[in-house]
Amino acid sequence: MSKISSNFQFGEDYLTVSKAIKIASGEIKGIISTTAREKIKKSRNVVENIVDKGNPVYGINTGFGPLCTTMISKEETKILQSNILQSHSVGVGDPIDQEIAKLMLILKLQSLAKGYSGIAESTLDRILWHIDNNAIPIVPSQGSVGASGDLAPLSHLFLPLIGLGKVVYEGNEITTSDLFKKSKLVSLDLGPKEGLALINGTQFIAAHAVKVVEKLHSCLSQADIIGAMMIEGLQGSVKPFYNELHELRPFKGNIHVASRVKSLLKGSEIMEDHIDCDRVQDPYSLRCIPQVHGASRNSWLHLKELVEVELNSVTDNPIIIDEELTISGGSFHGQPLAMAIDYACLAASEIGNISDRRIYLALEGNSPGVPKLLMNDTGINSGYMILQYTTAALASENKGLCFPSSADSIPTSLGQEDHVSMGSIGGRKALRVIENVEKILAIELLTAAQAFEFRKPMKSGVILDEIHKMVRKKVSFAEKDRVFADDIEKGIDIIKNKTIITLANSIANKESVSLETKFSNQFEIY
């Protein structure tokens, strides 16, 4: 685990995607401050007073959903909280990734600690214990429609609070009863409204969106770098990346991408070698990198901004404002994130789509000095031909996954919940698309490195040269056919580990090559 660098105060501090991920990894420790605890206690007292007075307030002394008109006695309110966690634990399918489940705990704690949910301080302390001790509940991936909160997954997430369900603890999947034996914990006795507060919210959608922001950003940054390497390998033109062009159509993403690619190509002998050639213009997959990558950057920025709002919001229902006012509203509805996630899913798919086109372009043999199929001795060798089959398959799969989940709605809860977001499905689907894009980019990296080799002894810009050297340490130049699946796996590791991003930034700092643009604060910070 990484060394803890600072504390984050749940309910008080502003949560970002990177902070949430760092809390999950242990780089930042989350705490509940004295100020937050006072707000939590005050909100809890309001709930207890409502129960004592007996006036009907949804979710506190009434049933849930279509049972909202059914009054619950003071004696039965505690039983109701345990029942709601059990009855709503109806998830199916493979468990979600443990990091996403932990992010759900973190995001839920941030929302509840703001002091508008009427939940007990002891319950929040138990959630914090699970985070600090990496006792992460098993949460099925399917079952939420993303409207009345992510009810099913959140119910599974919090079953361990009442002694039920399973967790991953110390590397093993165990029952909560076994966890209690190991940790000397006991089941919590949830009070009025607590069960509803725990399962009402968008934390399943939001946790997936956090990972979409992180992983899509990685793909976007690496696509720019790999695209620049492909431009070098195929001796494309640098003119489509001139600022003078993009200031006339000033989309932020376009300007950002064009400036970064131009910086990567700065000082290239390969660019200088064909500056006066008779080629008029490049195919779109090279020439339109700023427009296509830039559009996906704009989509990413939109999602990042909305996710930050959600991470610092209260998505419970009802909301406890004060003694006089509780509001039963719809802040648990996932539509604000659901639509943006679908947009980001399309944005990711397009990065894979244009990457596949560049791979195909590299195989055609139309660039002087670069042989067909990226290998001199073809016929007996197929060269890189079949690698593009894989990227074509992945790009096609992604297109099929781009139908927006948020375009669908199926009524639930006997019609009480008559419009739902399906954002939970969109979040899972977007991550699947991004994982496919990582594989496509890995193959483009191998293809670009192979094309790049034919430009030697000419040198590229210092950053691209060093990235090529790094690739060659892991994957050798292919003079003849071999089991390319092994190469692809190494390429995927490079992409997933963000190796070329780290190396590019390191070389840029060392060689004083600026990759900064006027929009870096928006596109490079999350």
KOLKE-422009 format. One record per residue (C-alpha): residue number from 1; residue in three letters; z, x, y. Coordinates in steps of 0.001 Angstrom, whole numbers. Each point is the difference from the previous one (the first is absolute). Example, Ala and Ser with C-alpha at 12.3 -4.5 7.8 and 13.67 -1.06 7.14 Angstrom:
BEGIN
[1,"ALA",[7800,12300,-4500]]
[2,"SER",[-660,1370,3440]]
***
This chain:
BEGIN
[1,"MET",[0,0,0]]
[2,"SER",[-833,1194,3511]]
[3,"LYS",[2682,1196,2375]]
[4,"ILE",[1344,-2805,2217]]
[5,"SER",[-1102,610,3591]]
[6,"SER",[1613,-2920,1859]]
[7,"ASN",[1557,-3452,-259]]
[8,"PHE",[-1686,-3356,496]]
[9,"GLN",[2142,-2896,1217]]
[10,"PHE",[-1066,-3177,-1763]]
[11,"GLY",[-297,-2983,2325]]
[12,"GLU",[89,2161,3121]]
[13,"ASP",[-2581,2775,-209]]
[14,"TYR",[-3745,-608,159]]
[15,"LEU",[-1515,270,-3464]]
[16,"THR",[-3483,1449,-497]]
[17,"VAL",[-2113,531,-3104]]
[18,"SER",[789,3708,-146]]
[19,"LYS",[3728,-590,480]]
[20,"ALA",[51,-2596,-2768]]
[21,"ILE",[-1744,2429,-2349]]
[22,"LYS",[2396,2790,966]]
[23,"ILE",[3020,-2208,-660]]
[24,"ALA",[-1472,-810,-3404]]
[25,"SER",[-543,3695,-775]]
[26,"GLY",[3470,1022,1214]]
[27,"GLU",[-1207,1992,3004]]
[28,"ILE",[1815,-2450,2299]]
[29,"LYS",[3311,-1669,-839]]
[30,"GLY",[419,-3650,897]]
[31,"ILE",[3350,-1236,1303]]
[32,"ILE",[1448,-3239,1359]]
[33,"SER",[1598,763,3357]]
[34,"THR",[3141,-1511,1471]]
[35,"THR",[-2084,-1936,2533]]
[36,"ALA",[-2187,-1506,-2720]]
[37,"ARG",[3074,-876,-2071]]
[38,"GLU",[1450,-1995,2894]]
[39,"LYS",[-3220,-2044,261]]
[40,"ILE",[-25,-555,-3756]]
[41,"LYS",[3633,-1224,6]]
[42,"LYS",[-636,-2303,2942]]
[43,"SER",[-3002,-1589,-1719]]
[44,"ARG",[1968,-365,-3220]]
[45,"ASN",[2808,-1798,1821]]
[46,"VAL",[-2505,-2517,1374]]
[47,"VAL",[-1136,-877,-3531]]
[48,"GLU",[3558,-415,-1249]]
[49,"ASN",[839,-2264,2943]]
[50,"ILE",[-3037,-2186,-745]]
[51,"VAL",[1167,-376,-3594]]
[52,"ASP",[3540,-881,1149]]
[53,"LYS",[-1276,-2663,2413]]
[54,"GLY",[-2319,-1540,-2587]]
[55,"ASN",[-2891,-719,2380]]
[56,"PRO",[-3324,227,-1911]]
[57,"VAL",[-1880,3237,698]]
[58,"TYR",[-2969,957,-2162]]
[59,"GLY",[715,2744,-2537]]
[60,"ILE",[3687,176,796]]
[61,"ASN",[1298,-3285,-1376]]
[62,"THR",[-3250,-1606,-1157]]
[63,"GLY",[-2427,646,-2824]]
[64,"PHE",[-3167,2036,465]]
[65,"GLY",[-3658,-861,509]]
[66,"PRO",[-662,-3632,-1001]]
[67,"LEU",[3761,-362,-670]]
[68,"CYS",[801,634,3665]]
[69,"THR",[1476,-3509,403]]
[70,"THR",[2425,455,-2892]]
[71,"MET",[3488,768,1317]]
[72,"ILE",[2037,2643,-1834]]
[73,"SER",[3790,-128,35]]
[74,"LYS",[2099,2879,1236]]
[75,"GLU",[1108,731,-3547]]
[76,"GLU",[-3585,97,-1307]]
[77,"THR",[-1539,2200,2694]]
[78,"LYS",[980,3223,-1788]]
[79,"ILE",[-1394,-1211,-3326]]
[80,"LEU",[-3234,-841,1807]]
[81,"GLN",[-452,3615,1158]]
[82,"SER",[159,1385,-3519]]
[83,"ASN",[-2230,-2773,-1293]]
[84,"ILE",[-2712,646,2561]]
[85,"LEU",[-309,3661,-1018]]
[86,"GLN",[-308,-998,-3649]]
[87,"SER",[-2342,-2967,404]]
[88,"HIS",[-2363,1928,2272]]
[89,"SER",[-195,3052,-2279]]
[90,"VAL",[-3284,-1071,-1566]]
[91,"GLY",[-2117,3119,555]]
[92,"VAL",[-2474,1200,-2604]]
[93,"GLY",[-2261,2986,-522]]
[94,"ASP",[608,3727,117]]
[95,"PRO",[2889,1205,2171]]
[96,"ILE",[-881,1235,3442]]
[97,"ASP",[303,3698,766]]
[98,"GLN",[3600,1131,466]]
[99,"GLU",[-744,1332,3481]]
[100,"ILE",[-1248,-3427,1085]]
[101,"ALA",[3082,-1696,-1475]]
[102,"LYS",[2206,2440,1895]]
[103,"LEU",[-1973,-669,3175]]
[104,"MET",[678,-3706,-528]]
[105,"LEU",[3742,732,-6]]
[106,"ILE",[-339,2086,3159]]
[107,"LEU",[-2073,-2569,1876]]
[108,"LYS",[2281,-2841,-1060]]
[109,"LEU",[3090,1857,1147]]
[110,"GLN",[-1623,690,3374]]
[111,"SER",[-714,-3710,488]]
[112,"LEU",[3394,-1273,-1191]]
[113,"ALA",[1951,2607,2001]]
[114,"LYS",[-1291,-1444,3276]]
[115,"GLY",[2682,-2679,-321]]
[116,"TYR",[-1974,-3233,-63]]
[117,"SER",[252,-838,-3696]]
[118,"GLY",[3660,-830,-538]]
[119,"ILE",[327,2390,-2917]]
[120,"ALA",[3242,1754,-914]]
[121,"GLU",[599,3619,929]]
[122,"SER",[983,767,-3597]]
[123,"THR",[-3393,-1202,-1251]]
[124,"LEU",[-1820,2346,2350]]
[125,"ASP",[2244,2858,-1071]]
[126,"ARG",[-996,-655,-3618]]
[127,"ILE",[-3722,64,920]]
[128,"LEU",[616,3296,1801]]
[129,"TRP",[1746,1324,-3122]]
[130,"HIS",[-3112,-733,-2064]]
[131,"ILE",[-2119,1897,2544]]
[132,"ASP",[2339,2994,227]]
[133,"ASN",[453,269,-3761]]
[134,"ASN",[-3593,-670,-1005]]
[135,"ALA",[985,-2956,-2160]]
[136,"ILE",[-3285,-1802,477]]
[137,"PRO",[-504,-3489,-1443]]
[138,"ILE",[-2929,-840,-2274]]
[139,"VAL",[-2302,-2388,1893]]
[140,"PRO",[-3010,-1699,-1665]]
[141,"SER",[-3223,298,1977]]
[142,"GLN",[-1216,-3603,-249]]
[143,"GLY",[1457,-3331,1043]]
[144,"SER",[127,-42,3815]]
[145,"VAL",[-2324,-2126,2128]]
[146,"GLY",[1267,1715,3148]]
[147,"ALA",[1171,-3011,1957]]
[148,"SER",[3609,-1167,-377]]
[149,"GLY",[840,3644,-147]]
[150,"ASP",[-933,2079,-3031]]
[151,"LEU",[2351,-2174,-2007]]
[152,"ALA",[-569,1163,-3583]]
[153,"PRO",[-105,3773,575]]
[154,"LEU",[2952,-96,2400]]
[155,"SER",[1996,-2019,-2524]]
[156,"HIS",[-614,2644,-2657]]
[157,"LEU",[847,2701,2562]]
[158,"PHE",[3450,-1481,582]]
[159,"LEU",[960,-1188,-3489]]
[160,"PRO",[2061,3199,-430]]
[161,"LEU",[2298,-1157,2808]]
[162,"ILE",[1270,-2749,-2312]]
[163,"GLY",[-9,2136,-3134]]
[164,"LEU",[-3402,-1044,-1353]]
[165,"GLY",[-3414,1610,-345]]
[166,"LYS",[-890,3627,-629]]
[167,"VAL",[-146,3189,2042]]
[168,"VAL",[-1362,3511,-253]]
[169,"TYR",[2984,2318,364]]
[170,"GLU",[120,3749,-599]]
[171,"GLY",[-3518,-175,-1397]]
[172,"ASN",[701,-2719,-2555]]
[173,"GLU",[-628,-3737,-76]]
[174,"ILE",[3328,-1699,-712]]
[175,"THR",[1574,-3432,303]]
[176,"THR",[2154,-725,3013]]
[177,"SER",[2999,-393,-2285]]
[178,"ASP",[-512,3594,-1162]]
[179,"LEU",[-353,1071,3632]]
[180,"PHE",[3344,-1607,776]]
[181,"LYS",[1631,1899,-2869]]
[182,"LYS",[-1410,3294,1268]]
[183,"SER",[803,-587,3669]]
[184,"LYS",[3219,-2065,-257]]
[185,"LEU",[-1593,-2745,2117]]
[186,"VAL",[596,-3726,-493]]
[187,"SER",[-2160,-3030,659]]
[188,"LEU",[28,-1384,3544]]
[189,"ASP",[1218,-3521,714]]
[190,"LEU",[-2692,-1190,2416]]
[191,"GLY",[1085,-2393,2724]]
[192,"PRO",[-1832,-2858,1755]]
[193,"LYS",[-3606,789,1052]]
[194,"GLU",[68,3526,-1442]]
[195,"GLY",[-2303,-701,-2908]]
[196,"LEU",[-2553,-1608,2298]]
[197,"ALA",[289,2841,2523]]
[198,"LEU",[-712,2518,-2745]]
[199,"ILE",[-3160,-1648,-1331]]
[200,"ASN",[-1476,-1364,3238]]
[201,"GLY",[-2175,2653,1624]]
[202,"THR",[-3220,1981,-186]]
[203,"GLN",[1350,3234,-1428]]
[204,"PHE",[-2302,60,-3062]]
[205,"ILE",[-3065,-369,2240]]
[206,"ALA",[1399,2375,2616]]
[207,"ALA",[926,2711,-2512]]
[208,"HIS",[-3544,-62,-1368]]
[209,"ALA",[-1320,85,3563]]
[210,"VAL",[2116,3099,702]]
[211,"LYS",[-1709,1770,-2897]]
[212,"VAL",[-3422,-1260,1129]]
[213,"VAL",[604,1522,3437]]
[214,"GLU",[1072,3328,-1506]]
[215,"LYS",[-2659,297,-2707]]
[216,"LEU",[-2904,-1337,2064]]
[217,"HIS",[840,2445,2783]]
[218,"SER",[-190,2815,-2537]]
[219,"CYS",[-3405,-1208,-1209]]
[220,"LEU",[-1316,-329,3551]]
[221,"SER",[1095,3504,1001]]
[222,"GLN",[-1411,1550,-3159]]
[223,"ALA",[-3245,-1973,264]]
[224,"ASP",[-610,1574,3427]]
[225,"ILE",[597,3501,-1349]]
[226,"ILE",[-2049,-488,-3163]]
[227,"GLY",[-2755,-1673,2004]]
[228,"ALA",[-105,3040,2296]]
[229,"MET",[-276,2266,-3036]]
[230,"MET",[-2884,-2116,-1282]]
[231,"ILE",[-1726,283,3384]]
[232,"GLU",[228,3770,-374]]
[233,"GLY",[-1218,-45,-3595]]
[234,"LEU",[-3025,-2123,891]]
[235,"GLN",[-522,1618,3420]]
[236,"GLY",[391,-3202,1928]]
[237,"SER",[-15,-145,3791]]
[238,"VAL",[3071,271,2192]]
[239,"LYS",[-1541,-1996,2866]]
[240,"PRO",[1110,-3432,-1307]]
[241,"PHE",[3567,1199,571]]
[242,"TYR",[-377,869,3681]]
[243,"ASN",[2535,-1665,2284]]
[244,"GLU",[-2759,-840,2485]]
[245,"LEU",[-1417,-2437,-2558]]
[246,"HIS",[3256,-1710,-918]]
[247,"GLU",[1275,-441,3547]]
[248,"LEU",[-2907,-2427,428]]
[249,"ARG",[1388,-2159,-2818]]
[250,"PRO",[3684,854,283]]
[251,"PHE",[1632,-1392,-3129]]
[252,"LYS",[3187,1959,-558]]
[253,"GLY",[-629,712,-3685]]
[254,"ASN",[-3557,1205,610]]
[255,"ILE",[1063,2413,2728]]
[256,"HIS",[2893,1310,-2094]]
[257,"VAL",[-2135,641,-3096]]
[258,"ALA",[-2901,1540,1912]]
[259,"SER",[2281,2385,1869]]
[260,"ARG",[1798,1143,-3155]]
[261,"VAL",[-3211,574,-1967]]
[262,"LYS",[-1527,1909,2916]]
[263,"SER",[3091,2226,111]]
[264,"LEU",[-298,658,-3747]]
[265,"LEU",[-3618,1093,478]]
[266,"LYS",[740,2214,3005]]
[267,"GLY",[-1044,3629,-473]]
[268,"SER",[-2054,-746,-3100]]
[269,"GLU",[-2770,2474,-829]]
[270,"ILE",[-1543,-2717,-2158]]
[271,"MET",[-363,-2277,3026]]
[272,"GLU",[-1473,2811,2087]]
[273,"ASP",[-2490,857,-2748]]
[274,"HIS",[-1952,-3230,368]]
[275,"ILE",[628,-886,3636]]
[276,"ASP",[-3728,140,768]]
[277,"CYS",[-1261,-1539,-3262]]
[278,"ASP",[-2577,-2806,75]]
[279,"ARG",[2220,-2604,-1705]]
[280,"VAL",[235,-2937,2410]]
[281,"GLN",[3021,-1828,-1406]]
[282,"ASP",[2270,-223,-3026]]
[283,"PRO",[520,-2975,-2319]]
[284,"TYR",[2675,-2436,1089]]
[285,"SER",[2637,1236,-2460]]
[286,"LEU",[123,3240,2050]]
[287,"ARG",[-1120,-1142,3438]]
[288,"CYS",[2177,-3118,155]]
[289,"ILE",[3280,1542,-1207]]
[290,"PRO",[1630,-683,3401]]
[291,"GLN",[-1074,-3639,-32]]
[292,"VAL",[943,-749,-3631]]
[293,"HIS",[3114,2160,-325]]
[294,"GLY",[931,-1045,3534]]
[295,"ALA",[-169,-3701,-826]]
[296,"SER",[2340,568,-2932]]
[297,"ARG",[2304,1980,2291]]
[298,"ASN",[135,-2975,2382]]
[299,"SER",[941,-2268,-2904]]
[300,"TRP",[2735,2417,-1050]]
[301,"LEU",[1392,85,3547]]
[302,"HIS",[112,-3811,93]]
[303,"LEU",[1956,-110,-3258]]
[304,"LYS",[2383,2763,1073]]
[305,"GLU",[883,-1834,3203]]
[306,"LEU",[650,-3292,-1813]]
[307,"VAL",[2033,1675,-2740]]
[308,"GLU",[2279,1579,2588]]
[309,"VAL",[666,-3426,1499]]
[310,"GLU",[838,-1349,-3463]]
[311,"LEU",[2283,2918,-891]]
[312,"ASN",[2157,-810,3016]]
[313,"SER",[-10,-3781,-334]]
[314,"VAL",[2261,-2613,-1528]]
[315,"THR",[-1973,-1896,-2654]]
[316,"ASP",[2854,-2058,-1429]]
[317,"ASN",[397,-3779,199]]
[318,"PRO",[1972,-1652,1426]]
[319,"ILE",[799,2341,2878]]
[320,"ILE",[3570,56,1323]]
[321,"ILE",[-216,323,3790]]
[322,"ASP",[3584,-1002,828]]
[323,"GLU",[2641,-2685,-673]]
[324,"GLU",[-2148,-2629,1695]]
[325,"LEU",[-3438,907,-1251]]
[326,"THR",[-1475,659,-3411]]
[327,"ILE",[-3770,-251,-355]]
[328,"SER",[-1954,-875,-3111]]
[329,"GLY",[-3437,1412,735]]
[330,"GLY",[-2791,1863,-1744]]
[331,"SER",[557,3678,717]]
[332,"PHE",[-137,688,-3748]]
[333,"HIS",[-3722,-863,-81]]
[334,"GLY",[-2079,3047,-913]]
[335,"GLN",[-3192,-922,1895]]
[336,"PRO",[376,2573,2850]]
[337,"LEU",[-63,2858,-2517]]
[338,"ALA",[-2189,-1697,-2616]]
[339,"MET",[-3080,-155,2214]]
[340,"ALA",[421,3557,1262]]
[341,"ILE",[461,1298,-3558]]
[342,"ASP",[-3278,-1647,-1021]]
[343,"TYR",[-1695,1659,2984]]
[344,"ALA",[1436,3366,-1049]]
[345,"CYS",[-1155,-598,-3580]]
[346,"LEU",[-3571,-409,1267]]
[347,"ALA",[424,3063,2222]]
[348,"ALA",[1068,2091,-2990]]
[349,"SER",[-2881,-1257,-2116]]
[350,"GLU",[-2495,1013,2675]]
[351,"ILE",[1329,3563,16]]
[352,"GLY",[-704,147,-3737]]
[353,"ASN",[-3384,-1630,475]]
[354,"ILE",[-1292,2520,2545]]
[355,"SER",[1540,2869,-1979]]
[356,"ASP",[-2023,-1077,-3053]]
[357,"ARG",[-3135,-31,2167]]
[358,"ARG",[633,3580,1138]]
[359,"ILE",[450,1068,-3630]]
[360,"TYR",[-3327,-1626,-897]]
[361,"LEU",[-1621,1703,3004]]
[362,"ALA",[1253,3402,-1158]]
[363,"LEU",[-1650,-473,-3399]]
[364,"GLU",[-3468,-840,1287]]
[365,"GLY",[-1013,3583,692]]
[366,"ASN",[-1486,-813,3418]]
[367,"SER",[2111,2498,1913]]
[368,"PRO",[-1651,3461,214]]
[369,"GLY",[1771,2503,-2234]]
[370,"VAL",[1981,-2582,-1944]]
[371,"PRO",[-1477,-714,-3470]]
[372,"LYS",[-403,-3438,-1492]]
[373,"LEU",[3176,-1127,-1789]]
[374,"LEU",[1776,2983,1609]]
[375,"MET",[-942,2364,-2810]]
[376,"ASN",[-2852,2533,-241]]
[377,"ASP",[-637,-276,-3721]]
[378,"THR",[-496,-3731,-596]]
[379,"GLY",[-1762,-1582,-2910]]
[380,"ILE",[2263,1497,-2586]]
[381,"ASN",[2810,-731,2484]]
[382,"SER",[602,-3385,1644]]
[383,"GLY",[1932,1586,2843]]
[384,"TYR",[2046,-2345,2166]]
[385,"MET",[-2143,-3046,-832]]
[386,"ILE",[2558,-1945,-1998]]
[387,"LEU",[2893,592,2393]]
[388,"GLN",[-1783,-2380,2348]]
[389,"TYR",[-85,-2620,-2753]]
[390,"THR",[3787,24,137]]
[391,"THR",[138,-372,3783]]
[392,"ALA",[-2588,-2787,-185]]
[393,"ALA",[2188,-1813,-2539]]
[394,"LEU",[3118,447,2134]]
[395,"ALA",[-1766,-1072,3203]]
[396,"SER",[-1362,-3085,-1759]]
[397,"GLU",[3436,-871,-1402]]
[398,"ASN",[1418,234,3502]]
[399,"LYS",[-2612,-2375,1386]]
[400,"GLY",[1105,-2578,-2533]]
[401,"LEU",[3606,462,1118]]
[402,"CYS",[-774,-554,3689]]
[403,"PHE",[70,-3796,-81]]
[404,"PRO",[2869,-754,2392]]
[405,"SER",[3100,-1250,-1781]]
[406,"SER",[1119,-1680,3222]]
[407,"ALA",[-3065,-2268,-135]]
[408,"ASP",[1681,-1877,-2848]]
[409,"SER",[2939,-2372,69]]
[410,"ILE",[1514,-2086,-2798]]
[411,"PRO",[2802,-2448,917]]
[412,"THR",[3393,611,-1651]]
[413,"SER",[3536,-1432,91]]
[414,"LEU",[-1174,-3599,-540]]
[415,"GLY",[-2116,239,3147]]
[416,"GLN",[2788,1235,2290]]
[417,"GLU",[-1697,3383,40]]
[418,"ASP",[-3513,-1341,478]]
[419,"HIS",[-1577,3152,1443]]
[420,"VAL",[694,3432,-1425]]
[421,"SER",[-1290,3476,934]]
[422,"MET",[-613,1730,-3349]]
[423,"GLY",[862,3213,1865]]
[424,"SER",[1827,1299,-3064]]
[425,"ILE",[-3272,-62,-1948]]
[426,"GLY",[-1840,1610,2912]]
[427,"GLY",[2517,2842,173]]
[428,"ARG",[-297,824,-3686]]
[429,"LYS",[-3776,-253,160]]
[430,"ALA",[-302,2245,3072]]
[431,"LEU",[1933,2764,-1756]]
[432,"ARG",[-2287,-302,-3019]]
[433,"VAL",[-3044,408,2259]]
[434,"ILE",[1561,3028,1698]]
[435,"GLU",[708,1628,-3357]]
[436,"ASN",[-3692,-397,-841]]
[437,"VAL",[-937,1517,3360]]
[438,"GLU",[2193,3019,-758]]
[439,"LYS",[-2062,564,-3150]]
[440,"ILE",[-3284,-374,1878]]
[441,"LEU",[1138,2477,2657]]
[442,"ALA",[1042,2439,-2710]]
[443,"ILE",[-3533,-63,-1413]]
[444,"GLU",[-1513,355,3472]]
[445,"LEU",[2250,3020,579]]
[446,"LEU",[-1345,1637,-3177]]
[447,"THR",[-3568,-913,928]]
[448,"ALA",[335,1244,3585]]
[449,"ALA",[1572,3248,-1225]]
[450,"GLN",[-2923,511,-2391]]
[451,"ALA",[-2567,-604,2770]]
[452,"PHE",[2023,2191,2358]]
[453,"GLU",[-374,2890,-2449]]
[454,"PHE",[-3768,129,482]]
[455,"ARG",[473,814,3715]]
[456,"LYS",[1633,3339,-735]]
[457,"PRO",[231,2629,1347]]
[458,"MET",[0,-2058,3206]]
[459,"LYS",[3449,-1127,1081]]
[460,"SER",[1173,-3371,1188]]
[461,"GLY",[2740,-701,2488]]
[462,"VAL",[3237,1729,-930]]
[463,"ILE",[1731,-3184,-1220]]
[464,"LEU",[-2817,-1093,-2296]]
[465,"ASP",[-389,3536,-1359]]
[466,"GLU",[3669,135,-959]]
[467,"ILE",[-128,-3447,-1584]]
[468,"HIS",[-3005,1084,-2061]]
[469,"LYS",[1892,3094,-1157]]
[470,"MET",[2931,-2191,-1028]]
[471,"VAL",[-2275,-2283,-2014]]
[472,"ARG",[-1574,3002,-1719]]
[473,"LYS",[3420,1236,-1101]]
[474,"LYS",[421,-3248,-1909]]
[475,"VAL",[-3585,-890,-963]]
[476,"SER",[-2636,2699,-520]]
[477,"PHE",[-3657,-219,1056]]
[478,"ALA",[-2002,-1784,-2711]]
[479,"GLU",[-3005,2031,-1184]]
[480,"LYS",[-456,-2196,-3082]]
[481,"ASP",[1302,-3227,-1480]]
[482,"ARG",[3628,-275,-1087]]
[483,"VAL",[2594,-2737,-444]]
[484,"PHE",[9,-1140,3613]]
[485,"ALA",[2859,-2446,-648]]
[486,"ASP",[2322,3014,88]]
[487,"ASP",[-1356,976,3414]]
[488,"ILE",[369,-3560,1242]]
[489,"GLU",[3671,-138,-1024]]
[490,"LYS",[648,3173,1986]]
[491,"GLY",[-1827,-1514,2946]]
[492,"ILE",[2077,-3169,-220]]
[493,"ASP",[3183,2112,65]]
[494,"ILE",[-1250,1698,3184]]
[495,"ILE",[-618,-3372,1641]]
[496,"LYS",[3246,-1655,-1128]]
[497,"ASN",[2066,3024,1067]]
[498,"LYS",[-1697,52,3425]]
[499,"THR",[-695,3692,-558]]
[500,"ILE",[-3003,214,2304]]
[501,"ILE",[1846,-1805,2807]]
[502,"THR",[2893,2449,-208]]
[503,"LEU",[-2361,2970,-175]]
[504,"ALA",[-2177,-1233,2863]]
[505,"ASN",[3025,-429,2279]]
[506,"SER",[1400,3384,-1013]]
[507,"ILE",[-3260,1849,699]]
[508,"ALA",[-494,-1921,3253]]
[509,"ASN",[3416,1178,1223]]
[510,"LYS",[-553,3551,-1208]]
[511,"GLU",[-3485,369,1482]]
[512,"SER",[642,-2083,3133]]
[513,"VAL",[-2644,-2562,-943]]
[514,"SER",[941,-3327,1538]]
[515,"LEU",[-478,-3113,-2106]]
[516,"GLU",[1735,-2077,2653]]
[517,"THR",[-1838,-2803,1763]]
[518,"LYS",[1020,-2324,2806]]
[519,"PHE",[873,-2583,-2653]]
[520,"SER",[1954,2253,-2374]]
[521,"ASN",[3326,-1608,918]]
[522,"GLN",[-1347,-3312,-1271]]
[523,"PHE",[-1967,1146,-3049]]
[524,"GLU",[2044,2930,-1286]]
[525,"ILE",[3547,-1342,360]]
[526,"TYR",[1417,-2787,-2131]]
***
